[in-house]
Amino acid sequence: MKISYNWLKQFIKIDWEAEQTGELLTDLGLEVEGIEKIESIKGSLVGVVVGEVLTCEKHPNADKLSVTTVNIGKETPIQVVCGAPNVAAGQKVPVATVGTTLYDENGEGFKIKKGKIRGEESHGMICAEDELGLGSGHDGIMVLDNTLVPGTPAAEVFNIEVDEVFEIGLTPNRADAMSHLGVARDLKAGLLQQGVQKELISPSVSDFHVYERLLKIDIHVKDFEKAPKYAGVAIKDVRVEDSPEWLQNRLKAIGVKPINNVVDVTNYVLHELGQPLHAFDANKIIGNKVTVTTLPSGTKFTTLDGVERELHEEDLMICDGEENPMCIAGVLGGLDSGVTERTTSVFLEAAYFNPVSIRKTAKRHGLNTDASFRFERGIDPNITKYALIRAALLIQEVAGGRAVSDVDVVYPNRIEDFEVFVSYQNVARIIGQELSKDTIKNILASLEIKINSETEGGLGLVVPSYRVDVQREADIVEEILRVYGYNNIEFSHKLNTSIEPSIFDGVKTENTIAEQLRVQGFNETMANSLTKASYVTLSENLNTEHNVEMLNPLSSDLAVMRQSLLFSGLESVAYNINRKNSDIKFYEFGKTYHKYGEKYEEAKHLTLFVSGNRAKETWISASQATDFYYLKSIVIGVLERLGHQNLKTTPTKNDVFAEGITLGLGKMNLVDIGRVSPKILKEFGIKQPVFYADFNWDTVLKVSQNKKMKVSPLPKYPLVKRDLALLLNKEVAFKDLYNAAFQSEKNLLKEVDLFDVYEGDKLPEGKKSYALSFVLQDENKTLEDKQIDKIMTKLQNSFQKQFEAVLR
């Protein structure tokens, strides 16, 4: 949300630097993400002054040029060569002096320099309006009011405005701050807490009166639940044209494009007071009656953006007397009922609409407008009439016209302010520091929260209706704290904590594993659950009959719910590779969706993708390609983090892999790991190997739920490491040796690792060499050499007996 500092100062007179004000707003919870300097004319015409042409002679060397002497308010006039046909002695003109930078319509600047033109010196430039950015005219130089004094800065003559605009990251609960008035209210409270007392200045509407009751537009509301409050006023004899410069500058500063004076006023009041308004061409309202109602489902309606839409039966509409739709209430106006340059009479509406109704309508039609943004979050129901009169006065000011009807307000069921009780004890408990009662009451008063009753223990409060987010005691405490200042709360140097029984939490487990993967260099992806129906044909494990199809697909690429996370993951892999990011480490937590007859099932998965190199090549380390074993180590690390060891390994039956394995516990398969089939990679244009792991996350969480973690003290005695190099038959796997080692020595053997594998011509046919390391440790004493040798001999004999292993 953008807030103009100049505009803000109309509500609260403050002379602070924008940075200081931004810091205070941030402390108040209105986080200022940036401050941008805005100029109504780029460069603000710095260096451009009023000049008086004293003499004007024909250039001796050029027929179309003139040599002038110009008084710019200094002791000595300057000489300027000018090519404009209308330059003449006695004129007051804008002069860009030497050193001035002027900007073209694209923002490109050029600097005025001293120079010679056809042999004659020129010390500046007499400007046309397009050269100053004041218009498009270039037929000749600008001729100014002859009463102007030479040397007067042009910025003063043309009312150039320099503004600073706050970009505020507004949280969804702060609907009250979606306007300059709302921000000014908070700023006033913050200043008061710092000892600076400022008055909040609201625009006066006391001058409003009805000139003559010539045009009455009847208002008929059929659904007070959706439209609790609706108001309107008629204005005749308006002239629809461009807005005055001051109004355009205000809107441009906050990024709103000026349209015409009537529409600009409605946008101005929207951003000034937070009340959306809409202006109808009164001559197009059939029967001089406005009906607020819903229409049958399927009714066609063309909105201002030129799109024909089908209405839903729950969409609240503003219609004319014959119930022809003119506007989607609170969202977007109609193409045929809006204000145009031919409009002479206006019906101006302001309303309070049900936030839930507006939110649903805006979402159904995919519309997000400034009006719906505010109505969805809840505006102030008690500012409607004031904002309507404010807009009517502004329209009369900038577009002429006269109010020719009373302000008609339909408001049968008044929305009351909220009542909340807050205890002093809870304020101190939640904040963590006791504030004086006077401090609390002063803060509440500064926020316009009234004290209805007071007891020794607390306060009965009435919260203004525009604070839709303050309805509980905790909300009141938050208000007190943000104005008092989070930075003013004292920190305790004592940390209190308690140890609670461990309760399994699937979300925390997911976050733990996600953090572990991020530490290992993985990036999280979040793919769309909608995908192509054709992807299931790439695997025999998937079936088109199990597709969950969309009733109204946006495109063929988003026609079904995914049965596997593989294909959306490969889309991400291909996207990165095509942009020269070929070293891939991705993970995704997501769901798959299947239809089995009339039943629908969804399952949670965790998928990992690795491709390219493990890490970037540096001067101290060469690049190393990822492979199956690298991904397998990551997968085992995840399962070990959850307390799972001694996993069962079987060949995978999933045909999306060229080769792979399945890890499981008992009869439950936990994860498939392998190299993705080249046939599938070809469909995505991927030419490098991709390794993929697919966890059945629901099953993983199920077997992890009751898993007990073992905690043991750090050992007091040293460990011993010994190695064996064994000549083995090729069919012997490391896992077989691993299991045999722990069966042979259950007490002192702690670790078995494979650190080298050799197969080559120097070994007998059908043989391979494994180099194994063994870690031994006694928790009660230091191991002796005799004991170590005995264990190593026992291991060697076991390997020889079971696998015909020979010591190399």
C-alpha positions in Angstrom: 0.0 0.0 0.0 1.3 3.4 -1.0 0.9 6.5 1.3 1.8 10.0 0.2 3.7 12.0 2.8 2.3 15.3 1.5 -1.2 13.9 1.6 -0.6 12.5 5.1 0.4 15.9 6.3 -3.0 17.2 5.4 -4.4 15.1 8.2 -1.6 15.7 10.7 0.9 18.6 10.7 4.3 17.1 11.1 7.7 18.4 10.0 9.7 15.2 10.6 12.0 13.7 7.9 10.3 10.9 6.0 12.8 8.4 7.3 12.0 9.3 10.9 8.2 9.1 10.3 8.8 5.7 8.5 10.6 4.3 11.6 7.7 5.3 13.8 5.1 3.8 11.5 7.1 0.6 11.4 7.2 0.5 15.2 3.4 0.9 15.3 3.0 -2.2 13.1 2.7 -0.4 9.7 5.9 -1.7 8.3 7.5 0.7 5.9 9.2 -1.4 3.3 10.6 1.6 1.3 10.4 5.3 0.8 10.3 6.7 -2.8 10.8 10.3 -3.9 8.2 11.4 -6.4 8.3 14.5 -8.5 5.4 15.8 -10.5 8.0 16.9 -13.1 11.1 14.8 -13.2 14.0 17.0 -12.0 11.5 19.5 -10.5 12.7 22.1 -13.0 15.8 22.8 -10.8 17.9 25.5 -12.6 14.9 26.7 -14.8 14.1 30.4 -14.0 11.9 33.1 -15.4 13.7 35.2 -17.9 12.9 38.5 -19.7 13.9 38.8 -23.3 15.6 42.2 -23.6 16.8 42.0 -27.3 16.1 39.7 -30.1 18.2 39.9 -33.3 18.4 37.6 -36.4 21.3 35.2 -36.2 24.0 36.4 -38.7 24.8 32.9 -39.9 21.4 31.1 -39.8 18.0 32.3 -41.1 15.9 30.3 -38.6 17.8 31.2 -35.5 17.7 34.3 -33.3 20.3 35.8 -30.9 18.7 37.1 -27.7 19.9 38.7 -24.5 17.9 37.6 -21.5 17.6 39.0 -18.0 17.5 36.1 -15.5 17.6 38.2 -12.4 21.4 38.5 -12.2 23.6 41.6 -12.7 24.5 40.8 -16.3 22.1 39.5 -18.9 23.0 36.3 -20.7 23.1 35.6 -24.4 20.9 32.7 -25.7 20.6 31.4 -29.2 17.0 30.4 -29.9 15.3 28.6 -32.8 11.7 29.3 -31.9 9.8 31.4 -34.4 7.7 33.2 -31.7 10.6 34.5 -29.6 10.4 38.3 -29.3 11.8 41.1 -27.1 9.7 42.0 -24.0 8.5 38.4 -23.4 8.8 36.6 -20.1 10.0 33.1 -20.8 11.3 29.9 -19.0 15.1 29.7 -19.3 17.1 26.6 -18.5 20.4 27.9 -17.2 23.9 26.3 -17.8 24.2 23.1 -15.7 20.4 22.4 -15.7 19.3 18.8 -16.6 16.1 18.5 -18.5 14.3 15.2 -19.1 12.3 13.8 -22.1 9.1 11.8 -21.9 11.2 8.6 -21.5 13.0 10.0 -18.4 16.3 10.4 -20.3 18.1 13.5 -19.2 20.3 16.0 -21.1 22.4 18.7 -19.5 22.4 22.3 -20.7 26.0 23.4 -21.5 27.6 26.6 -22.5 28.4 26.4 -26.3 28.5 28.1 -29.7 25.7 27.7 -32.3 26.8 28.8 -35.8 29.6 30.9 -34.3 27.4 32.7 -31.6 27.7 31.9 -27.9 24.7 30.5 -26.1 24.5 30.4 -22.3 21.3 28.5 -21.7 18.0 27.5 -23.5 14.6 29.2 -23.8 12.2 26.3 -23.5 9.0 25.0 -25.0 6.5 23.2 -22.8 7.4 19.7 -24.0 11.1 20.4 -23.2 10.1 21.1 -19.6 7.7 18.2 -19.3 4.7 20.5 -18.9 2.9 19.4 -22.1 3.3 18.3 -25.7 3.5 21.6 -27.4 6.6 22.3 -29.5 5.4 25.0 -31.9 7.3 27.6 -30.0 8.7 28.7 -26.7 6.4 29.2 -23.7 5.4 32.8 -23.1 4.7 33.4 -19.4 2.7 36.0 -17.5 4.4 39.4 -18.0 4.0 40.2 -14.3 6.5 37.6 -13.3 9.8 38.7 -11.9 13.0 37.6 -13.7 15.0 35.1 -11.8 11.9 33.5 -10.2 12.3 29.7 -10.0 10.0 28.0 -12.5 9.1 25.4 -9.9 7.2 28.2 -8.0 5.5 29.3 -11.2 4.2 25.9 -12.2 3.6 24.5 -8.7 6.0 21.6 -9.1 5.4 19.1 -6.2 8.0 16.9 -4.6 6.6 14.1 -2.5 7.9 11.1 -0.6 5.8 7.9 -0.8 5.8 5.2 1.9 5.4 1.6 0.7 3.7 0.0 3.6 3.5 -3.8 3.9 0.0 -3.9 5.4 -1.0 -7.0 7.3 -4.5 -8.3 6.4 -6.0 -7.5 9.9 -5.3 -3.8 9.6 -8.3 -2.8 7.4 -8.5 0.4 9.4 -5.1 1.6 8.0 -6.0 1.2 4.3 -6.2 4.9 3.9 -4.3 8.1 4.6 -6.8 8.9 7.4 -6.2 5.5 9.0 -2.4 5.9 8.9 -2.7 9.4 10.3 -4.8 8.0 13.2 -2.0 5.6 14.1 0.7 8.2 13.6 -1.1 10.6 16.0 -1.2 7.8 18.7 2.5 7.1 18.2 3.5 10.7 18.4 1.6 11.2 21.6 3.4 8.3 23.2 6.7 10.1 22.3 5.4 13.3 23.9 4.5 15.0 20.6 0.8 16.1 20.7 -0.8 16.6 17.3 -4.4 17.2 16.2 -6.0 15.0 13.7 -7.4 17.2 10.9 -10.4 15.8 9.0 -11.7 17.4 5.8 -14.7 19.6 6.6 -18.0 18.9 4.9 -20.0 21.7 6.5 -20.4 23.5 3.2 -22.5 20.8 1.7 -26.1 21.8 1.0 -28.7 20.8 -1.6 -29.1 23.6 -4.2 -32.5 22.4 -5.4 -34.3 19.0 -5.2 -34.5 18.3 -8.9 -33.4 14.7 -9.2 -34.5 12.0 -6.7 -33.0 8.5 -7.2 -35.0 6.1 -5.0 -32.9 3.4 -3.3 -34.4 -0.1 -2.7 -32.2 -2.7 -0.9 -33.6 -6.2 -1.1 -30.8 -8.0 0.9 -29.8 -6.2 4.1 -27.5 -9.1 5.1 -25.3 -8.5 2.1 -25.8 -4.7 2.0 -26.4 -3.5 5.6 -25.9 0.1 4.6 -26.3 1.9 1.3 -26.3 5.7 0.6 -26.5 7.9 -2.5 -26.8 11.5 -3.7 -27.5 13.0 -7.1 -25.4 15.8 -8.7 -26.4 17.7 -11.9 -24.6 19.9 -14.4 -21.2 18.3 -14.0 -18.5 18.8 -16.7 -16.5 15.6 -17.2 -12.9 16.5 -18.2 -9.4 16.1 -16.9 -8.8 16.6 -13.2 -6.9 19.7 -11.9 -3.2 19.2 -11.5 -3.3 18.9 -7.7 -5.7 16.0 -7.9 -3.8 14.2 -10.6 -0.5 14.7 -8.6 -2.0 13.1 -5.5 -3.2 10.0 -7.5 0.0 9.7 -9.6 2.1 9.7 -6.4 0.5 6.5 -5.1 0.4 4.8 -8.5 -3.2 5.5 -9.5 -3.8 6.6 -13.1 -6.0 9.7 -13.5 -9.1 9.0 -15.7 -11.5 12.0 -15.4 -12.4 14.5 -12.7 -15.5 12.5 -11.4 -13.8 9.1 -11.3 -10.6 10.6 -9.9 -12.6 12.1 -7.0 -14.0 8.6 -6.1 -10.5 7.2 -6.2 -9.2 10.1 -4.2 -11.8 9.6 -1.4 -11.1 5.9 -1.5 -7.4 6.4 -0.7 -8.1 9.4 1.6 -10.8 7.9 3.9 -10.8 4.2 3.0 -14.4 4.3 1.7 -15.0 2.9 -1.8 -17.5 4.9 -3.9 -18.9 4.5 -7.4 -20.3 7.1 -9.7 -23.1 6.2 -12.1 -24.4 8.2 -15.1 -27.7 9.2 -13.6 -29.3 9.5 -17.0 -28.8 5.8 -17.6 -30.6 4.8 -14.4 -34.0 3.6 -15.8 -36.9 4.7 -13.6 -34.7 6.9 -11.4 -34.4 3.9 -9.0 -31.5 1.9 -7.8 -32.1 -1.6 -6.6 -29.6 -3.6 -4.5 -30.3 -7.2 -5.1 -29.1 -10.6 -6.5 -29.9 -11.9 -10.0 -30.5 -15.4 -11.4 -27.4 -17.5 -11.9 -26.1 -17.2 -15.5 -27.2 -13.6 -16.0 -24.8 -11.9 -18.5 -23.0 -8.7 -17.4 -20.2 -6.8 -19.1 -17.9 -5.1 -16.6 -15.7 -2.0 -17.1 -12.8 -4.1 -18.3 -14.9 -5.1 -21.3 -15.3 -8.8 -20.2 -18.7 -10.4 -20.3 -19.3 -12.4 -17.1 -21.9 -14.9 -16.0 -23.3 -13.9 -12.6 -23.7 -16.3 -9.7 -27.0 -16.2 -7.8 -25.1 -15.0 -4.7 -23.4 -12.1 -6.4 -24.8 -8.8 -5.0 -25.6 -6.4 -7.8 -26.5 -2.7 -8.1 -29.3 -2.5 -10.7 -31.6 0.1 -12.1 -35.4 0.3 -11.6 -36.0 -2.6 -14.0 -33.3 -4.6 -12.3 -30.9 -4.3 -15.2 -27.4 -4.8 -13.7 -25.2 -1.7 -13.5 -22.4 -2.8 -11.1 -21.1 -5.8 -9.2 -21.5 -4.4 -5.7 -18.2 -3.6 -4.1 -16.1 -5.1 -6.9 -16.4 -3.6 -10.3 -18.7 -1.3 -12.3 -20.5 -2.0 -15.5 -19.4 -0.9 -19.0 -22.6 0.8 -19.9 -23.5 2.7 -16.7 -20.3 4.5 -15.9 -19.3 8.1 -16.3 -18.2 9.3 -19.7 -17.3 12.7 -21.3 -21.0 13.0 -22.2 -22.2 12.6 -18.6 -24.0 15.6 -17.1 -25.7 14.1 -14.1 -24.2 11.7 -11.6 -25.6 9.4 -9.0 -22.9 8.9 -6.4 -23.1 5.8 -4.1 -21.3 4.8 -0.9 -22.0 1.6 1.0 -21.0 -0.9 3.6 -21.2 -4.4 2.1 -20.8 -7.7 3.9 -17.1 -8.6 3.7 -17.7 -12.4 3.2 -20.1 -11.7 0.4 -17.7 -9.4 -1.4 -14.8 -11.8 -0.9 -16.7 -14.7 -2.4 -17.9 -12.7 -5.4 -14.4 -11.3 -6.1 -12.9 -14.8 -5.9 -15.6 -16.3 -8.2 -14.9 -13.8 -10.9 -11.1 -13.5 -10.4 -11.3 -9.8 -9.7 -9.1 -7.9 -7.2 -9.9 -4.2 -7.2 -9.1 -1.4 -4.8 -12.7 -1.5 -3.7 -13.0 -5.2 -3.2 -9.6 -5.2 -1.3 -11.2 -2.9 1.3 -14.7 -4.3 1.4 -13.3 -7.9 1.9 -11.4 -6.9 5.0 -14.1 -4.7 6.5 -14.4 -0.9 6.2 -15.8 1.6 8.7 -19.6 1.4 8.5 -20.0 4.8 10.2 -17.9 6.8 7.7 -20.2 6.1 4.7 -22.3 9.3 4.8 -19.3 11.5 5.6 -17.2 10.1 2.7 -20.2 10.5 0.3 -20.6 14.1 1.2 -16.9 14.7 1.0 -16.8 13.2 -2.5 -19.9 15.3 -3.5 -18.2 18.5 -2.5 -15.0 17.6 -4.4 -17.0 16.8 -7.5 -18.7 20.2 -7.2 -15.2 21.8 -6.8 -13.4 20.1 -9.7 -16.3 19.3 -12.1 -18.9 22.0 -11.3 -22.4 20.7 -10.7 -24.9 21.0 -7.9 -26.2 18.6 -5.4 -29.9 18.2 -6.4 -31.0 15.5 -3.9 -30.7 14.8 -0.2 -28.2 12.3 0.9 -30.4 9.2 1.1 -29.1 6.6 3.6 -30.7 3.2 3.9 -29.4 1.7 7.3 -32.1 -0.3 9.1 -29.9 -2.3 11.4 -27.1 -0.2 12.9 -23.7 -1.9 13.4 -22.7 -1.2 16.9 -19.2 -0.6 18.3 -17.5 -3.6 20.0 -17.5 -4.0 23.8 -14.4 -5.6 25.4 -13.3 -6.0 29.0 -9.5 -6.0 29.7 -7.9 -6.7 33.1 -4.8 -5.0 34.2 -3.4 -8.4 35.4 -3.7 -9.9 31.9 -2.1 -6.8 30.3 0.9 -7.3 32.6 1.0 -11.1 32.1 0.8 -11.0 28.3 3.2 -8.1 27.9 5.6 -9.4 30.5 5.9 -6.0 32.1 3.6 -4.0 34.3 2.5 -0.6 32.8 0.9 2.1 34.8 -2.9 2.4 34.6 -2.5 6.0 33.4 -0.3 4.8 30.5 -2.7 2.2 29.5 -5.7 4.6 29.6 -3.8 7.3 27.7 -2.8 4.8 24.9 -6.4 3.6 24.6 -7.7 7.2 24.4 -5.1 8.0 21.7 -6.6 5.0 19.7 -10.1 6.4 20.1 -11.0 3.3 22.3 -13.5 4.7 24.8 -13.5 3.7 28.5 -17.1 2.7 29.3 -16.5 1.5 32.9 -13.6 1.1 35.2 -13.0 -1.2 38.2 -9.9 -1.8 40.4 -9.1 -4.9 38.2 -9.7 -3.6 34.7 -11.5 -1.5 32.1 -14.8 -2.0 30.2 -14.0 -0.6 26.7 -15.9 0.4 23.6 -13.9 -0.2 20.4 -14.8 1.9 17.3 -16.4 -0.1 14.5 -13.6 0.7 12.1 -11.3 -1.5 14.2 -12.8 -4.8 13.0 -9.7 -6.7 14.2 -10.0 -5.6 17.8 -12.7 -7.7 19.5 -10.9 -9.7 22.2 -8.9 -8.9 25.3 -5.7 -10.2 23.6 -6.4 -7.7 20.7 -6.6 -4.8 23.2 -3.2 -5.9 24.8 -1.7 -6.0 21.3 -2.9 -2.4 20.6 -1.4 -1.2 23.9 1.9 -2.9 23.3 2.4 -1.7 19.7 1.8 1.9 20.7 3.8 1.7 23.9 6.6 0.2 21.8 8.0 -3.3 21.6 11.4 -1.9 21.9 10.5 -0.3 25.3 9.7 -3.7 26.9 12.6 -4.8 29.2 14.3 -8.0 28.5 14.8 -10.6 31.2 18.2 -12.2 31.7 16.6 -15.3 33.1 15.3 -18.1 30.9 12.5 -20.3 32.2 11.6 -23.5 30.5 10.0 -26.8 31.2 10.5 -30.3 29.8 7.3 -31.8 28.5 6.7 -35.4 27.3 7.5 -35.7 23.6 4.3 -35.8 21.5 4.7 -36.9 17.9 3.7 -34.0 15.5 3.7 -34.7 11.8 4.1 -31.0 10.9 7.1 -30.6 13.1 8.6 -33.8 11.7 8.1 -32.5 8.2 9.8 -29.2 9.1 12.7 -31.1 10.8 13.4 -33.1 7.6 12.9 -30.0 5.4 15.6 -28.2 7.5 17.9 -31.2 7.2 17.6 -31.3 3.4 18.1 -27.5 3.2 21.4 -27.8 5.2 22.5 -30.4 2.6 22.0 -28.0 -0.2 18.5 -28.9 -1.4 16.0 -26.3 -2.5 12.2 -26.7 -1.9 9.9 -26.8 -4.9 6.1 -26.4 -4.8 4.5 -27.6 -8.0 0.9 -27.3 -9.1 -1.2 -30.3 -8.2 -2.9 -29.9 -11.6 -1.0 -31.5 -14.5 -1.3 -33.1 -18.0 -3.5 -36.1 -18.4 -1.0 -37.6 -20.8 1.8 -38.0 -18.2 0.2 -41.2 -16.8 1.0 -42.9 -20.1 4.7 -42.7 -19.4 4.5 -45.4 -16.7 2.8 -48.7 -16.6 2.4 -48.2 -12.8 0.0 -45.4 -13.5 -3.5 -45.7 -15.0 -5.6 -43.2 -16.9 -8.7 -44.7 -15.1 -7.3 -43.4 -11.8 -7.1 -39.8 -13.0 -9.1 -37.2 -11.0 -10.3 -35.0 -13.9 -11.2 -31.3 -13.6 -14.8 -30.4 -14.6 -13.7 -27.1 -16.2 -10.0 -27.3 -16.9 -8.2 -24.1 -17.6 -6.1 -25.8 -20.2 -5.0 -29.3 -21.3 -1.8 -28.8 -19.2 -4.0 -28.5 -16.1 -6.6 -31.1 -16.8 -6.1 -33.6 -14.0 -4.8 -34.0 -10.5 -1.4 -35.6 -10.4 -0.9 -39.3 -9.7 2.8 -38.8 -9.1 5.2 -36.0 -8.1 7.8 -37.2 -10.6 6.6 -35.3 -13.7 6.0 -31.9 -12.1 9.5 -32.3 -10.5 11.0 -33.1 -13.9 9.4 -30.0 -15.3 11.3 -28.0 -12.7 14.5 -29.8 -13.5 14.1 -29.2 -17.2 13.3 -25.5 -16.6 16.5 -25.0 -14.6 18.7 -27.0 -17.0 17.4 -24.9 -19.9 18.6 -21.8 -18.0 22.1 -23.1 -17.4 21.5 -24.3 -13.9 22.3 -27.9 -14.4 23.3 -28.8 -10.8 20.0 -29.8 -9.2 19.0 -30.6 -5.7 15.3 -30.3 -5.2 12.8 -31.6 -2.6 9.0 -31.4 -2.5 6.4 -32.3 0.1 3.1 -32.8 -1.9 0.1 -35.0 -2.4 -0.9 -37.4 -5.1 -4.6 -38.0 -6.1 -6.3 -41.1 -7.4 -9.8 -42.2 -8.2 -10.8 -45.8 -7.6 -14.3 -46.3 -8.9 -16.4 -43.8 -6.9 -13.8 -43.4 -4.2 -11.1 -40.7 -4.2 -7.8 -41.0 -2.4 -4.9 -38.7 -1.7 -1.5 -39.5 -0.3 1.4 -37.4 1.0 4.8 -37.9 -0.6 8.3 -36.5 -0.2 10.3 -36.5 -3.4 14.0 -35.8 -3.9 15.7 -34.9 -7.3 19.5 -34.7 -7.8 21.3 -34.2 -11.1 24.5 -32.7 -12.3 27.3 -32.1 -9.7 27.1 -32.4 -6.0 28.8 -29.0 -5.5 30.4 -26.3 -7.5 34.0 -26.8 -8.7 36.5 -24.7 -6.8 40.3 -24.2 -6.7 40.6 -26.7 -3.9 38.0 -29.3 -5.0 37.1 -30.8 -8.3 33.5 -31.3 -9.4 32.0 -34.6 -8.5 28.9 -35.9 -10.3 25.9 -37.0 -8.3 25.0 -40.6 -8.5 22.7 -43.2 -7.1 24.8 -43.8 -4.0 24.9 -40.1 -3.2 21.1 -39.9 -3.3 20.8 -43.2 -1.3 23.0 -41.7 1.5 20.6 -38.7 1.6 17.6 -40.9 1.9 19.2 -43.1 4.6 20.1 -39.9 6.5 16.4 -38.9 6.4 15.2 -42.3 7.7 17.9 -42.5 10.4 16.9 -39.0 11.6 13.5 -40.6 12.2 15.1 -43.5 14.1 14.9 -46.1 11.3 17.8 -48.5 10.8 18.3 -52.1 9.5 16.2 -51.3 6.5 15.2 -54.1 4.1 16.4 -53.6 0.5 14.7 -55.0 -2.6 14.8 -54.2 -6.3 12.2 -51.6 -7.2 9.2 -52.6 -9.3 8.5 -49.1 -10.4 9.2 -48.7 -14.1 9.9 -45.0 -13.9 13.4 -46.1 -12.9 16.1 -47.4 -15.2 17.5 -49.1 -12.1 16.7 -48.7 -8.5 15.8 -50.1 -5.1 13.1 -50.0 -2.5 13.8 -49.5 1.2 11.3 -50.8 3.7 10.5 -52.1 7.1 8.9 -55.5 7.3 6.2 -55.6 4.7 5.9 -51.8 4.4 7.7 -50.0 1.6 9.0 -46.6 2.6 10.9 -45.2 -0.3 11.9 -45.9 -4.0 15.3 -44.7 -5.1 16.8 -44.9 -8.5 17.9 -43.4 -11.8 15.0 -42.0 -13.9 14.4 -43.9 -17.1 16.0 -42.2 -20.2 12.7 -42.7 -22.0 10.9 -40.4 -19.5 13.8 -37.9 -19.5 13.5 -37.6 -23.2 9.9 -36.5 -22.9 11.1 -33.5 -21.0 14.2 -32.8 -23.1 16.6 -33.7 -20.3 19.9 -35.1 -21.5 21.7 -35.6 -18.2 21.1 -38.3 -15.6 18.5 -37.5 -13.0 18.3 -39.5 -9.7 14.9 -39.6 -7.9 13.6 -40.7 -4.6 9.9 -41.1 -3.7 9.0 -41.4 0.0 5.5 -42.7 0.9 5.4 -40.0 3.5 2.1 -41.2 5.1 3.7 -44.6 5.8 7.0 -43.0 7.0 5.1 -41.0 9.6 3.0 -44.0 10.6 6.1 -46.1 11.4 7.8 -43.2 13.0 5.0 -42.2 15.3 5.8 -44.6 18.1 9.5 -44.9 17.5 11.6 -44.5 20.6 14.8 -42.6 20.4 17.7 -43.9 22.4 19.9 -41.5 24.4 23.3 -42.6 25.7 26.1 -40.8 27.5 29.3 -39.9 25.7 31.9 -42.7 26.1 34.7 -42.2 28.5 37.2 -44.6 26.8 38.8 -44.4 23.4 37.7 -46.2 20.3 39.9 -48.3 18.1 39.9 -48.5 14.3 41.2 -51.5 12.3 41.0 -52.3 8.5 40.7 -55.4 6.5 41.3 -55.8 2.7 39.3 -58.9 1.5 39.3 -60.7 -1.9 35.7 -61.8 -2.5 33.4 -63.3 -5.1 31.6 -60.6 -7.1 28.1 -61.6 -6.0 28.9 -60.8 -2.3 27.4 -57.5 -1.2 28.6 -55.1 1.4 25.4 -55.6 3.3 26.1 -59.3 3.7 29.5 -58.5 5.2 28.0 -55.8 7.4 25.4 -58.2 8.9 27.9 -61.0 9.4 30.3 -58.7 11.2 27.7 -57.7 13.8 26.5 -61.3 14.2 30.1 -62.3 15.0 30.8 -59.5 17.4 27.7 -58.0 19.1 29.3 -56.2 22.1 32.3 -54.2 21.1 31.8 -53.7 17.4 30.3 -50.2 16.8 30.7 -49.4 13.1 31.5 -51.1 9.8 32.3 -49.1 6.7 33.3 -49.8 3.1 36.0 -47.3 2.0 37.4 -48.8 -1.1 36.3 -51.1 -4.0 38.6 -52.5 -6.7 37.8 -54.6 -9.7 40.4 -55.0 -12.4 42.8 -57.2 -14.5 45.1 -57.8 -11.5 42.4 -59.8 -9.7 41.3 -63.4 -10.6 38.2 -63.6 -12.8 35.0 -63.3 -10.9 36.6 -61.6 -8.0 36.6 -58.1 -6.4 38.4 -56.4 -3.5 36.7 -54.7 -0.6 38.5 -52.6 2.0 36.6 -52.5 5.2 37.1 -50.4 8.4 35.9 -51.6 11.8 35.4 -49.4 14.9 35.7 -51.1 18.3 35.0 -49.7 21.7 34.5 -50.8 25.3 32.3 -48.5 27.4 33.9 -49.7 30.6 37.6 -49.8 29.9 40.4 -49.3 27.4 40.7 -52.1 24.9 44.0 -54.1 24.9 45.9 -55.3 21.8 45.2 -58.9 22.6 41.5 -58.3 22.8 41.5 -56.4 19.6 43.5 -59.0 17.7 41.1 -61.7 19.0 38.1 -59.8 17.6 39.7 -59.2 14.2 40.7 -62.8 13.9 37.1 -63.9 14.7 35.8 -61.5 12.0 38.3 -62.7 9.4 37.3 -66.4 10.1 33.6 -65.5 9.9 34.1 -63.9 6.5 36.2 -66.8 5.2 33.7 -69.4 6.4 30.6 -67.6 5.1 31.9 -65.9 1.9 35.2 -67.6 1.1 36.9 -64.3 1.7 40.7 -64.2 1.5 42.8 -61.6 3.2 44.8 -59.6 0.7 
